[in-house]
Amino acid sequence: MKIINTYSDFIFSKLLENNGDKLPLRFSAEFKDMLININDNISNRLLNLENGDSNYTKTYIDIDKDSDDKISFIVTTKLNDVLPHIEDFKNSWFSENDIDKIFNARQRSTMKINRFINEIFNNEYKSVKLSDEEKKHNREKGIKTKPQELEEFVNKYKSLRKPSKFELLKGDDIITAYNYKSYDINDMGDLGTSCMRHDRCEGYIKFYAKNEDKVSLLVLKDREGNDKIIGRALVWKLDEPEGRYFMDRIYTNYQYDVEHFKRYAKENKWLYKYRQNMSEDEYIYDTITEEKTNMGLYVYNFIDNDQYPYMDTLKFYDSDSGTLTNIEDYNYKKLEDTQGGYEGEQQFTLDEMIEMYTECILSDFEYYAQNYFPYNVWDYIDDIRFLEDYKNHEYDYYYDDFENVIDNDFIVKYINNFLTDDELEDHIKDILGNDYDDSSTVDDLNNDQLLDLVEKLNIKEEIANEYVNDRYSNYSAKDIMLDLYGRNAVDNLNDDVYNHIENYIDMDECARDYASNEDEDYLRDLYEN
């Protein structure tokens, strides 16, 4: 029995085998509703494929009830196990009961929605490395790459899988909601790294609290009922354009929750920031016209405060007239200070600059990780959580293809430890029949006989689990990535590797450590010139 050493080898071998019946794509009603709600290029392409050509070995697609970012499916070769009474799956009529059996079969498997999309469309949406010039060009021209389209689709898919719980706050409630103690922080999003989250910032946030007729705070509460905040965005009542509301930069734990905020803005016909950044020049999206434009936003007669928050969009302020705007005016104060002042008013301390550089890194962590500190990242990965998730994934693979990927020697060793000598002798007699003699052992069984013994003992699941645990004992995330992609990809942290480990990195600590080790003169060049 040949053992396949890596999951990549397994996939390649399957491509070479090119076996299995192919059927059209078919979707559950719930999955189809998800696609209709998402209503973008990818979802529409999928809907157009359903019930088309018989090109697929995975079909009867449904949402995975136990996760937010997976689909479930059945491999066409497993349909015989689910519906043994049907001989021709391409041409037979399926009853409602048949369909129900397929969607509830234990033989179903799961996979990430982004991997499913790339598999269906032949890696058309797979990540590609862009130069800094290409990234800048795309940002300036508003061009979305295929991987960005996929990222937006996945975020919308995940957001629809979780219901939202919004609340619009005013006055002193905004001060409380801005404080990190009100957050359910998971260190994965920009909410927990906001520079205005600290106790010392309460005086700055009074700038909003004093003006409850001009500004509110839209907060997304935790769905598990602990009333903690998992997302927030300022909402401005504008004087220009007159009668309109503008939803400012969205801060969330999870990127997919941004879509909830946008959907809330659309329901209320608000304007919102097209991309979630700290720039005053960002496009403004009009949910009524469905257009994004460079738009001047103004709020008049804002009551002054002796301290100011750091502002993401309406950062130009005339304290004499009480005017706030996103249009640059050199006679106005620019509210881009994290210490309650405004730009140019004071020199930054080293700690302030480290905080600012940390936030800058976190705003595009993947870019910095790949280009500046790929080696540091491995020190900030939760190896235990990564390994458990990876082993669970691998277990499915080893269990499903047990006879091809698990070494005979390992099976024999497990069985010898599992049974007493007397029990083992009885089973060997049963399997070998007339070929049995007193010297016969498990080693004398051929492949088929050994697999028959595994089935009789009902220990396939235990062996697969033990095999995975044994194989990955003492492994780290980096060790696994080295096996899959090799030294060069790990040292340079390419997109494929990063996508595997992204959710297991303590980004805040990694970014803060890198920022803390930068030379002070370099930081002053960044933030004071």
TIBAFI-347534 format. One record per residue (C-alpha): x, y, z; residue in three letters; residue number from 1. Coordinates in steps of 0.02 Angstrom, whole numbers, m for minus. Layout:
# residues N
site u X&v Y&w Z&residuo ala&num NUM
...
***
This chain:
# residues 529
site u 0&v 0&w 0&residuo met&num 1
site u 76&v 166&w m53&residuo lys&num 2
site u 66&v 308&w 73&residuo ile&num 3
site u 42&v 484&w 6&residuo ile&num 4
site u 150&v 602&w 108&residuo asn&num 5
site u 58&v 768&w 91&residuo thr&num 6
site u m115&v 833&w 57&residuo tyr&num 7
site u m45&v 919&w m100&residuo ser&num 8
site u 15&v 749&w m163&residuo asp&num 9
site u m158&v 679&w m131&residuo phe&num 10
site u m244&v 815&w m233&residuo ile&num 11
site u m120&v 789&w m375&residuo phe&num 12
site u m148&v 603&w m375&residuo ser&num 13
site u m335&v 629&w m384&residuo lys&num 14
site u m314&v 742&w m534&residuo leu&num 15
site u m215&v 606&w m620&residuo leu&num 16
site u m345&v 474&w m581&residuo glu&num 17
site u m483&v 578&w m662&residuo asn&num 18
site u m616&v 458&w m603&residuo asn&num 19
site u m792&v 475&w m535&residuo gly&num 20
site u m959&v 520&w m614&residuo asp&num 21
site u m990&v 702&w m651&residuo lys&num 22
site u m1157&v 786&w m622&residuo leu&num 23
site u m1230&v 961&w m635&residuo pro&num 24
site u m1214&v 1081&w m489&residuo leu&num 25
site u m1368&v 1081&w m379&residuo arg&num 26
site u m1401&v 1199&w m233&residuo phe&num 27
site u m1509&v 1193&w m78&residuo ser&num 28
site u m1645&v 1325&w m65&residuo ala&num 29
site u m1551&v 1408&w 79&residuo glu&num 30
site u m1387&v 1417&w m16&residuo phe&num 31
site u m1477&v 1485&w m169&residuo lys&num 32
site u m1559&v 1620&w m61&residuo asp&num 33
site u m1386&v 1668&w 2&residuo met&num 34
site u m1324&v 1693&w m175&residuo leu&num 35
site u m1477&v 1794&w m224&residuo ile&num 36
site u m1452&v 1907&w m72&residuo asn&num 37
site u m1267&v 1932&w m108&residuo ile&num 38
site u m1308&v 1979&w m288&residuo asn&num 39
site u m1133&v 2012&w m356&residuo asp&num 40
site u m1035&v 1946&w m502&residuo asn&num 41
site u m979&v 1785&w m417&residuo ile&num 42
site u m1150&v 1741&w m346&residuo ser&num 43
site u m1234&v 1773&w m514&residuo asn&num 44
site u m1106&v 1665&w m604&residuo arg&num 45
site u m1141&v 1523&w m482&residuo leu&num 46
site u m1329&v 1539&w m505&residuo leu&num 47
site u m1305&v 1530&w m694&residuo asn&num 48
site u m1207&v 1367&w m675&residuo leu&num 49
site u m1340&v 1275&w m575&residuo glu&num 50
site u m1419&v 1130&w m667&residuo asn&num 51
site u m1307&v 1163&w m818&residuo gly&num 52
site u m1176&v 1046&w m890&residuo asp&num 53
site u m1126&v 887&w m798&residuo ser&num 54
site u m950&v 944&w m756&residuo asn&num 55
site u m939&v 924&w m568&residuo tyr&num 56
site u m887&v 788&w m446&residuo thr&num 57
site u m955&v 890&w m299&residuo lys&num 58
site u m1138&v 937&w m300&residuo thr&num 59
site u m1295&v 963&w m193&residuo tyr&num 60
site u m1215&v 1116&w m116&residuo ile&num 61
site u m1283&v 1181&w 50&residuo asp&num 62
site u m1226&v 1301&w 185&residuo ile&num 63
site u m1128&v 1218&w 324&residuo asp&num 64
site u m1236&v 1235&w 479&residuo lys&num 65
site u m1086&v 1230&w 597&residuo asp&num 66
site u m981&v 1369&w 522&residuo ser&num 67
site u m996&v 1542&w 444&residuo asp&num 68
site u m876&v 1521&w 298&residuo asp&num 69
site u m902&v 1343&w 234&residuo lys&num 70
site u m1018&v 1250&w 117&residuo ile&num 71
site u m1064&v 1066&w 125&residuo ser&num 72
site u m1073&v 951&w m25&residuo phe&num 73
site u m1077&v 770&w m76&residuo ile&num 74
site u m950&v 689&w m191&residuo val&num 75
site u m1041&v 607&w m335&residuo thr&num 76
site u m959&v 438&w m303&residuo thr&num 77
site u m1040&v 436&w m129&residuo lys&num 78
site u m1217&v 450&w m198&residuo leu&num 79
site u m1223&v 261&w m222&residuo asn&num 80
site u m1204&v 242&w m33&residuo asp&num 81
site u m1345&v 366&w 1&residuo val&num 82
site u m1468&v 307&w m132&residuo leu&num 83
site u m1422&v 127&w m176&residuo pro&num 84
site u m1588&v 103&w m267&residuo his&num 85
site u m1539&v 226&w m405&residuo ile&num 86
site u m1426&v 156&w m541&residuo glu&num 87
site u m1411&v 305&w m659&residuo asp&num 88
site u m1389&v 469&w m566&residuo phe&num 89
site u m1378&v 571&w m725&residuo lys&num 90
site u m1545&v 520&w m797&residuo asn&num 91
site u m1651&v 463&w m650&residuo ser&num 92
site u m1791&v 562&w m569&residuo trp&num 93
site u m1758&v 605&w m387&residuo phe&num 94
site u m1903&v 608&w m264&residuo ser&num 95
site u m1917&v 740&w m129&residuo glu&num 96
site u m1867&v 607&w m5&residuo asn&num 97
site u m1711&v 566&w m109&residuo asp&num 98
site u m1658&v 748&w m109&residuo ile&num 99
site u m1686&v 760&w 77&residuo asp&num 100
site u m1576&v 607&w 105&residuo lys&num 101
site u m1436&v 682&w 3&residuo ile&num 102
site u m1438&v 848&w 98&residuo phe&num 103
site u m1438&v 756&w 265&residuo asn&num 104
site u m1319&v 614&w 223&residuo ala&num 105
site u m1175&v 574&w 340&residuo arg&num 106
site u m1066&v 554&w 185&residuo gln&num 107
site u m1068&v 743&w 154&residuo arg&num 108
site u m907&v 842&w 168&residuo ser&num 109
site u m869&v 1026&w 196&residuo thr&num 110
site u m748&v 1153&w 126&residuo met&num 111
site u m715&v 1339&w 138&residuo lys&num 112
site u m825&v 1443&w 24&residuo ile&num 113
site u m674&v 1532&w m52&residuo asn&num 114
site u m592&v 1366&w m96&residuo arg&num 115
site u m755&v 1306&w m172&residuo phe&num 116
site u m765&v 1462&w m283&residuo ile&num 117
site u m587&v 1439&w m344&residuo asn&num 118
site u m617&v 1255&w m379&residuo glu&num 119
site u m775&v 1292&w m479&residuo ile&num 120
site u m692&v 1431&w m579&residuo phe&num 121
site u m522&v 1348&w m604&residuo asn&num 122
site u m426&v 1461&w m483&residuo asn&num 123
site u m484&v 1617&w m574&residuo glu&num 124
site u m499&v 1707&w m405&residuo tyr&num 125
site u m338&v 1641&w m328&residuo lys&num 126
site u m224&v 1768&w m243&residuo ser&num 127
site u m90&v 1846&w m352&residuo val&num 128
site u 59&v 1950&w m299&residuo lys&num 129
site u 47&v 2131&w m354&residuo leu&num 130
site u 186&v 2260&w m355&residuo ser&num 131
site u 167&v 2419&w m251&residuo asp&num 132
site u 139&v 2515&w m414&residuo glu&num 133
site u m1&v 2398&w m467&residuo glu&num 134
site u m84&v 2411&w m296&residuo lys&num 135
site u m74&v 2601&w m301&residuo lys&num 136
site u m145&v 2605&w m478&residuo his&num 137
site u m290&v 2493&w m429&residuo asn&num 138
site u m329&v 2599&w m275&residuo arg&num 139
site u m326&v 2761&w m373&residuo glu&num 140
site u m433&v 2692&w m514&residuo lys&num 141
site u m551&v 2597&w m401&residuo gly&num 142
site u m504&v 2433&w m487&residuo ile&num 143
site u m547&v 2272&w m397&residuo lys&num 144
site u m440&v 2120&w m430&residuo thr&num 145
site u m516&v 1947&w m441&residuo lys&num 146
site u m451&v 1902&w m266&residuo pro&num 147
site u m531&v 2062&w m198&residuo gln&num 148
site u m696&v 2014&w m280&residuo glu&num 149
site u m684&v 1845&w m193&residuo leu&num 150
site u m642&v 1926&w m26&residuo glu&num 151
site u m796&v 2038&w m39&residuo glu&num 152
site u m904&v 1889&w m86&residuo phe&num 153
site u m841&v 1788&w 63&residuo val&num 154
site u m869&v 1935&w 181&residuo asn&num 155
site u m1047&v 1954&w 120&residuo lys&num 156
site u m1077&v 1767&w 135&residuo tyr&num 157
site u m1012&v 1765&w 314&residuo lys&num 158
site u m1110&v 1920&w 362&residuo ser&num 159
site u m1272&v 1842&w 301&residuo leu&num 160
site u m1236&v 1690&w 409&residuo arg&num 161
site u m1242&v 1795&w 566&residuo lys&num 162
site u m1387&v 1907&w 616&residuo pro&num 163
site u m1349&v 2086&w 666&residuo ser&num 164
site u m1402&v 2180&w 822&residuo lys&num 165
site u m1382&v 2369&w 800&residuo phe&num 166
site u m1408&v 2515&w 918&residuo glu&num 167
site u m1391&v 2701&w 882&residuo leu&num 168
site u m1313&v 2795&w 1029&residuo leu&num 169
site u m1305&v 2981&w 1072&residuo lys&num 170
site u m1227&v 3095&w 1203&residuo gly&num 171
site u m1129&v 3018&w 1347&residuo asp&num 172
site u m1173&v 2843&w 1287&residuo asp&num 173
site u m1049&v 2873&w 1147&residuo ile&num 174
site u m910&v 2901&w 1275&residuo ile&num 175
site u m949&v 2735&w 1359&residuo thr&num 176
site u m962&v 2643&w 1193&residuo ala&num 177
site u m792&v 2707&w 1133&residuo tyr&num 178
site u m702&v 2636&w 1284&residuo asn&num 179
site u m618&v 2467&w 1259&residuo tyr&num 180
site u m706&v 2399&w 1414&residuo lys&num 181
site u m866&v 2399&w 1312&residuo ser&num 182
site u m789&v 2293&w 1174&residuo tyr&num 183
site u m788&v 2108&w 1146&residuo asp&num 184
site u m611&v 2110&w 1079&residuo ile&num 185
site u m540&v 1963&w 983&residuo asn&num 186
site u m380&v 2044&w 916&residuo asp&num 187
site u m431&v 2003&w 738&residuo met&num 188
site u m505&v 2168&w 681&residuo gly&num 189
site u m474&v 2355&w 693&residuo asp&num 190
site u m601&v 2387&w 833&residuo leu&num 191
site u m482&v 2325&w 968&residuo gly&num 192
site u m337&v 2428&w 899&residuo thr&num 193
site u m428&v 2594&w 880&residuo ser&num 194
site u m323&v 2737&w 949&residuo cys&num 195
site u m476&v 2814&w 1035&residuo met&num 196
site u m517&v 2661&w 1141&residuo arg&num 197
site u m417&v 2709&w 1296&residuo his&num 198
site u m477&v 2782&w 1463&residuo asp&num 199
site u m375&v 2940&w 1430&residuo arg&num 200
site u m478&v 2974&w 1274&residuo cys&num 201
site u m643&v 3002&w 1364&residuo glu&num 202
site u m614&v 3190&w 1367&residuo gly&num 203
site u m584&v 3192&w 1180&residuo tyr&num 204
site u m743&v 3093&w 1143&residuo ile&num 205
site u m845&v 3228&w 1232&residuo lys&num 206
site u m827&v 3321&w 1067&residuo phe&num 207
site u m959&v 3200&w 1000&residuo tyr&num 208
site u m1061&v 3188&w 1160&residuo ala&num 209
site u m1088&v 3377&w 1166&residuo lys&num 210
site u m1165&v 3374&w 992&residuo asn&num 211
site u m1297&v 3239&w 1001&residuo glu&num 212
site u m1406&v 3331&w 873&residuo asp&num 213
site u m1260&v 3322&w 749&residuo lys&num 214
site u m1177&v 3152&w 775&residuo val&num 215
site u m1227&v 2978&w 835&residuo ser&num 216
site u m1135&v 2814&w 855&residuo leu&num 217
site u m1202&v 2657&w 771&residuo leu&num 218
site u m1145&v 2503&w 869&residuo val&num 219
site u m1160&v 2319&w 830&residuo leu&num 220
site u m1187&v 2214&w 986&residuo lys&num 221
site u m1122&v 2039&w 1016&residuo asp&num 222
site u m1241&v 1905&w 952&residuo arg&num 223
site u m1213&v 1790&w 1101&residuo glu&num 224
site u m1310&v 1905&w 1217&residuo gly&num 225
site u m1170&v 1978&w 1325&residuo asn&num 226
site u m1210&v 2154&w 1259&residuo asp&num 227
site u m1028&v 2189&w 1215&residuo lys&num 228
site u m989&v 2293&w 1060&residuo ile&num 229
site u m912&v 2206&w 909&residuo ile&num 230
site u m923&v 2352&w 786&residuo gly&num 231
site u m953&v 2540&w 780&residuo arg&num 232
site u m965&v 2686&w 659&residuo ala&num 233
site u m1002&v 2872&w 682&residuo leu&num 234
site u m1158&v 2936&w 594&residuo val&num 235
site u m1160&v 3121&w 548&residuo trp&num 236
site u m1314&v 3228&w 514&residuo lys&num 237
site u m1250&v 3336&w 371&residuo leu&num 238
site u m1291&v 3515&w 327&residuo asp&num 239
site u m1214&v 3487&w 156&residuo glu&num 240
site u m1277&v 3388&w 66&residuo pro&num 241
site u m1432&v 3449&w 155&residuo glu&num 242
site u m1543&v 3321&w 238&residuo gly&num 243
site u m1421&v 3177&w 216&residuo arg&num 244
site u m1334&v 3066&w 344&residuo tyr&num 245
site u m1157&v 3001&w 325&residuo phe&num 246
site u m1091&v 2841&w 404&residuo met&num 247
site u m905&v 2864&w 440&residuo asp&num 248
site u m767&v 2733&w 448&residuo arg&num 249
site u m827&v 2563&w 512&residuo ile&num 250
site u m727&v 2477&w 650&residuo tyr&num 251
site u m763&v 2292&w 679&residuo thr&num 252
site u m690&v 2134&w 754&residuo asn&num 253
site u m728&v 2036&w 596&residuo tyr&num 254
site u m712&v 2104&w 420&residuo gln&num 255
site u m875&v 2021&w 366&residuo tyr&num 256
site u m973&v 2128&w 490&residuo asp&num 257
site u m931&v 2280&w 384&residuo val&num 258
site u m1063&v 2215&w 264&residuo glu&num 259
site u m1195&v 2224&w 403&residuo his&num 260
site u m1156&v 2408&w 428&residuo phe&num 261
site u m1167&v 2443&w 242&residuo lys&num 262
site u m1332&v 2351&w 230&residuo arg&num 263
site u m1398&v 2454&w 378&residuo tyr&num 264
site u m1343&v 2614&w 289&residuo ala&num 265
site u m1432&v 2560&w 130&residuo lys&num 266
site u m1592&v 2525&w 224&residuo glu&num 267
site u m1586&v 2702&w 294&residuo asn&num 268
site u m1529&v 2784&w 130&residuo lys&num 269
site u m1369&v 2852&w 209&residuo trp&num 270
site u m1206&v 2898&w 127&residuo leu&num 271
site u m1058&v 2793&w 183&residuo tyr&num 272
site u m870&v 2784&w 163&residuo lys&num 273
site u m832&v 2673&w 14&residuo tyr&num 274
site u m673&v 2598&w 89&residuo arg&num 275
site u m640&v 2591&w 275&residuo gln&num 276
site u m484&v 2695&w 300&residuo asn&num 277
site u m424&v 2855&w 385&residuo met&num 278
site u m419&v 2961&w 227&residuo ser&num 279
site u m525&v 3117&w 201&residuo glu&num 280
site u m509&v 3090&w 12&residuo asp&num 281
site u m597&v 2922&w 8&residuo glu&num 282
site u m746&v 2901&w m108&residuo tyr&num 283
site u m919&v 2927&w m33&residuo ile&num 284
site u m1050&v 2798&w m83&residuo tyr&num 285
site u m1228&v 2860&w m106&residuo asp&num 286
site u m1352&v 2721&w m66&residuo thr&num 287
site u m1489&v 2814&w m162&residuo ile&num 288
site u m1398&v 2840&w m327&residuo thr&num 289
site u m1282&v 2688&w m301&residuo glu&num 290
site u m1135&v 2795&w m358&residuo glu&num 291
site u m967&v 2828&w m274&residuo lys&num 292
site u m895&v 3002&w m294&residuo thr&num 293
site u m778&v 3127&w m213&residuo asn&num 294
site u m903&v 3226&w m113&residuo met&num 295
site u m887&v 3375&w 4&residuo gly&num 296
site u m969&v 3343&w 173&residuo leu&num 297
site u m1008&v 3483&w 296&residuo tyr&num 298
site u m1076&v 3496&w 472&residuo val&num 299
site u m1107&v 3672&w 540&residuo tyr&num 300
site u m1123&v 3748&w 714&residuo asn&num 301
site u m1030&v 3609&w 802&residuo phe&num 302
site u m1006&v 3647&w 988&residuo ile&num 303
site u m821&v 3660&w 1029&residuo asp&num 304
site u m726&v 3556&w 1157&residuo asn&num 305
site u m556&v 3590&w 1235&residuo asp&num 306
site u m494&v 3421&w 1171&residuo gln&num 307
site u m524&v 3329&w 1007&residuo tyr&num 308
site u m532&v 3147&w 949&residuo pro&num 309
site u m431&v 3080&w 805&residuo tyr&num 310
site u m546&v 3096&w 653&residuo met&num 311
site u m551&v 2982&w 502&residuo asp&num 312
site u m651&v 3086&w 376&residuo thr&num 313
site u m723&v 3252&w 439&residuo leu&num 314
site u m552&v 3302&w 505&residuo lys&num 315
site u m544&v 3486&w 457&residuo phe&num 316
site u m620&v 3595&w 593&residuo tyr&num 317
site u m647&v 3783&w 613&residuo asp&num 318
site u m674&v 3809&w 798&residuo ser&num 319
site u m734&v 3988&w 770&residuo asp&num 320
site u m880&v 3943&w 657&residuo ser&num 321
site u m902&v 3763&w 719&residuo gly&num 322
site u m880&v 3693&w 543&residuo thr&num 323
site u m823&v 3514&w 513&residuo leu&num 324
site u m781&v 3452&w 338&residuo thr&num 325
site u m681&v 3326&w 238&residuo asn&num 326
site u m620&v 3463&w 119&residuo ile&num 327
site u m445&v 3520&w 162&residuo glu&num 328
site u m428&v 3701&w 220&residuo asp&num 329
site u m261&v 3762&w 286&residuo tyr&num 330
site u m349&v 3888&w 398&residuo asn&num 331
site u m437&v 3746&w 489&residuo tyr&num 332
site u m371&v 3632&w 625&residuo lys&num 333
site u m333&v 3458&w 563&residuo lys&num 334
site u m396&v 3334&w 692&residuo leu&num 335
site u m267&v 3198&w 672&residuo glu&num 336
site u m190&v 3193&w 844&residuo asp&num 337
site u m206&v 3045&w 963&residuo thr&num 338
site u m175&v 3151&w 1119&residuo gln&num 339
site u m327&v 3265&w 1110&residuo gly&num 340
site u m248&v 3404&w 1007&residuo gly&num 341
site u m230&v 3432&w 821&residuo tyr&num 342
site u m96&v 3413&w 689&residuo glu&num 343
site u 55&v 3528&w 716&residuo gly&num 344
site u 3&v 3578&w 891&residuo glu&num 345
site u 129&v 3469&w 982&residuo gln&num 346
site u 273&v 3348&w 957&residuo gln&num 347
site u 237&v 3164&w 976&residuo phe&num 348
site u 314&v 3060&w 1114&residuo thr&num 349
site u 403&v 2899&w 1067&residuo leu&num 350
site u 259&v 2796&w 1140&residuo asp&num 351
site u 133&v 2893&w 1035&residuo glu&num 352
site u 233&v 2863&w 877&residuo met&num 353
site u 249&v 2678&w 916&residuo ile&num 354
site u 60&v 2671&w 941&residuo glu&num 355
site u 32&v 2761&w 775&residuo met&num 356
site u 155&v 2649&w 681&residuo tyr&num 357
site u 74&v 2496&w 758&residuo thr&num 358
site u m96&v 2555&w 695&residuo glu&num 359
site u m21&v 2589&w 524&residuo cys&num 360
site u 48&v 2411&w 516&residuo ile&num 361
site u m118&v 2338&w 572&residuo leu&num 362
site u m212&v 2433&w 437&residuo ser&num 363
site u m124&v 2325&w 307&residuo asp&num 364
site u m43&v 2188&w 409&residuo phe&num 365
site u m22&v 2064&w 266&residuo glu&num 366
site u 81&v 2189&w 165&residuo tyr&num 367
site u 197&v 2229&w 310&residuo tyr&num 368
site u 212&v 2047&w 362&residuo ala&num 369
site u 261&v 1992&w 188&residuo gln&num 370
site u 378&v 2136&w 150&residuo asn&num 371
site u 456&v 2185&w 316&residuo tyr&num 372
site u 447&v 2049&w 447&residuo phe&num 373
site u 401&v 1877&w 378&residuo pro&num 374
site u 517&v 1792&w 505&residuo tyr&num 375
site u 435&v 1880&w 654&residuo asn&num 376
site u 261&v 1816&w 613&residuo val&num 377
site u 299&v 1636&w 662&residuo trp&num 378
site u 331&v 1691&w 842&residuo asp&num 379
site u 152&v 1756&w 856&residuo tyr&num 380
site u 51&v 1609&w 791&residuo ile&num 381
site u m63&v 1509&w 905&residuo asp&num 382
site u 14&v 1342&w 856&residuo asp&num 383
site u m101&v 1240&w 967&residuo ile&num 384
site u m261&v 1309&w 890&residuo arg&num 385
site u m188&v 1300&w 713&residuo phe&num 386
site u m132&v 1120&w 736&residuo leu&num 387
site u m301&v 1064&w 806&residuo glu&num 388
site u m395&v 1143&w 661&residuo asp&num 389
site u m273&v 1072&w 534&residuo tyr&num 390
site u m281&v 898&w 610&residuo lys&num 391
site u m471&v 902&w 603&residuo asn&num 392
site u m459&v 945&w 419&residuo his&num 393
site u m330&v 809&w 388&residuo glu&num 394
site u m431&v 679&w 483&residuo tyr&num 395
site u m572&v 694&w 356&residuo asp&num 396
site u m448&v 667&w 216&residuo tyr&num 397
site u m367&v 514&w 296&residuo tyr&num 398
site u m534&v 439&w 346&residuo tyr&num 399
site u m614&v 464&w 174&residuo asp&num 400
site u m467&v 389&w 79&residuo asp&num 401
site u m412&v 269&w 215&residuo phe&num 402
site u m362&v 125&w 103&residuo glu&num 403
site u m245&v 232&w m3&residuo asn&num 404
site u m158&v 345&w 122&residuo val&num 405
site u m131&v 251&w 285&residuo ile&num 406
site u 19&v 138&w 290&residuo asp&num 407
site u m8&v m48&w 318&residuo asn&num 408
site u 127&v m54&w 451&residuo asp&num 409
site u 35&v 76&w 553&residuo phe&num 410
site u m130&v m19&w 540&residuo ile&num 411
site u m46&v m181&w 593&residuo val&num 412
site u 38&v m97&w 741&residuo lys&num 413
site u m126&v m20&w 796&residuo tyr&num 414
site u m221&v m184&w 784&residuo ile&num 415
site u m87&v m277&w 883&residuo asn&num 416
site u m106&v m149&w 1022&residuo asn&num 417
site u m295&v m148&w 1009&residuo phe&num 418
site u m331&v m334&w 1031&residuo leu&num 419
site u m273&v m469&w 1150&residuo thr&num 420
site u m180&v m616&w 1073&residuo asp&num 421
site u m333&v m729&w 1091&residuo asp&num 422
site u m450&v m603&w 1011&residuo glu&num 423
site u m328&v m573&w 871&residuo leu&num 424
site u m309&v m759&w 838&residuo glu&num 425
site u m498&v m781&w 823&residuo asp&num 426
site u m513&v m640&w 696&residuo his&num 427
site u m365&v m701&w 593&residuo ile&num 428
site u m441&v m876&w 586&residuo lys&num 429
site u m605&v m802&w 529&residuo asp&num 430
site u m524&v m701&w 389&residuo ile&num 431
site u m394&v m829&w 328&residuo leu&num 432
site u m508&v m980&w 339&residuo gly&num 433
site u m421&v m1134&w 269&residuo asn&num 434
site u m260&v m1035&w 243&residuo asp&num 435
site u m240&v m1013&w 431&residuo tyr&num 436
site u m107&v m1104&w 531&residuo asp&num 437
site u m40&v m1084&w 707&residuo asp&num 438
site u 98&v m966&w 650&residuo ser&num 439
site u m19&v m845&w 559&residuo ser&num 440
site u m14&v m662&w 616&residuo thr&num 441
site u m88&v m498&w 559&residuo val&num 442
site u 67&v m475&w 450&residuo asp&num 443
site u 8&v m621&w 343&residuo asp&num 444
site u m150&v m528&w 290&residuo leu&num 445
site u m151&v m448&w 119&residuo asn&num 446
site u m217&v m271&w 91&residuo asn&num 447
site u m398&v m321&w 66&residuo asp&num 448
site u m397&v m440&w 214&residuo gln&num 449
site u m319&v m309&w 325&residuo leu&num 450
site u m453&v m183&w 275&residuo leu&num 451
site u m587&v m315&w 307&residuo asp&num 452
site u m519&v m337&w 482&residuo leu&num 453
site u m525&v m148&w 511&residuo val&num 454
site u m707&v m146&w 456&residuo glu&num 455
site u m752&v m295&w 565&residuo lys&num 456
site u m673&v m213&w 716&residuo leu&num 457
site u m753&v m45&w 673&residuo asn&num 458
site u m590&v 47&w 711&residuo ile&num 459
site u m565&v 144&w 550&residuo lys&num 460
site u m606&v 309&w 636&residuo glu&num 461
site u m488&v 274&w 782&residuo glu&num 462
site u m344&v 225&w 666&residuo ile&num 463
site u m366&v 381&w 558&residuo ala&num 464
site u m370&v 490&w 713&residuo asn&num 465
site u m218&v 405&w 790&residuo glu&num 466
site u m125&v 416&w 625&residuo tyr&num 467
site u m154&v 603&w 612&residuo val&num 468
site u m105&v 632&w 794&residuo asn&num 469
site u 51&v 527&w 772&residuo asp&num 470
site u 100&v 611&w 611&residuo arg&num 471
site u 84&v 789&w 675&residuo tyr&num 472
site u 149&v 764&w 852&residuo ser&num 473
site u 268&v 906&w 898&residuo asn&num 474
site u 227&v 998&w 737&residuo tyr&num 475
site u 205&v 1187&w 730&residuo ser&num 476
site u 111&v 1291&w 601&residuo ala&num 477
site u 278&v 1330&w 519&residuo lys&num 478
site u 324&v 1145&w 508&residuo asp&num 479
site u 161&v 1107&w 419&residuo ile&num 480
site u 183&v 1251&w 298&residuo met&num 481
site u 360&v 1192&w 262&residuo leu&num 482
site u 290&v 1020&w 216&residuo asp&num 483
site u 159&v 1097&w 102&residuo leu&num 484
site u 253&v 1241&w 20&residuo tyr&num 485
site u 438&v 1225&w 56&residuo gly&num 486
site u 568&v 1338&w 134&residuo arg&num 487
site u 562&v 1480&w 8&residuo asn&num 488
site u 374&v 1508&w 23&residuo ala&num 489
site u 383&v 1507&w 213&residuo val&num 490
site u 532&v 1625&w 223&residuo asp&num 491
site u 446&v 1746&w 104&residuo asn&num 492
site u 271&v 1716&w 173&residuo leu&num 493
site u 182&v 1708&w 5&residuo asn&num 494
site u m6&v 1731&w m13&residuo asp&num 495
site u m48&v 1546&w m3&residuo asp&num 496
site u 48&v 1525&w 159&residuo val&num 497
site u m23&v 1686&w 232&residuo tyr&num 498
site u m201&v 1634&w 192&residuo asn&num 499
site u m173&v 1473&w 292&residuo his&num 500
site u m106&v 1558&w 449&residuo ile&num 501
site u m194&v 1728&w 446&residuo glu&num 502
site u m327&v 1687&w 575&residuo asn&num 503
site u m201&v 1616&w 698&residuo tyr&num 504
site u m81&v 1766&w 707&residuo ile&num 505
site u m81&v 1882&w 857&residuo asp&num 506
site u m67&v 2031&w 740&residuo met&num 507
site u m75&v 2163&w 875&residuo asp&num 508
site u 73&v 2094&w 973&residuo glu&num 509
site u 173&v 2058&w 815&residuo cys&num 510
site u 146&v 2234&w 746&residuo ala&num 511
site u 181&v 2315&w 915&residuo arg&num 512
site u 343&v 2218&w 936&residuo asp&num 513
site u 404&v 2270&w 763&residuo tyr&num 514
site u 353&v 2452&w 790&residuo ala&num 515
site u 437&v 2457&w 962&residuo ser&num 516
site u 604&v 2405&w 886&residuo asn&num 517
site u 605&v 2542&w 754&residuo glu&num 518
site u 730&v 2684&w 774&residuo asp&num 519
site u 654&v 2842&w 850&residuo glu&num 520
site u 728&v 2954&w 715&residuo asp&num 521
site u 643&v 2848&w 582&residuo tyr&num 522
site u 475&v 2865&w 670&residuo leu&num 523
site u 496&v 3054&w 685&residuo arg&num 524
site u 532&v 3062&w 499&residuo asp&num 525
site u 369&v 2968&w 470&residuo leu&num 526
site u 255&v 3069&w 582&residuo tyr&num 527
site u 328&v 3242&w 606&residuo glu&num 528
site u 380&v 3294&w 431&residuo asn&num 529
***
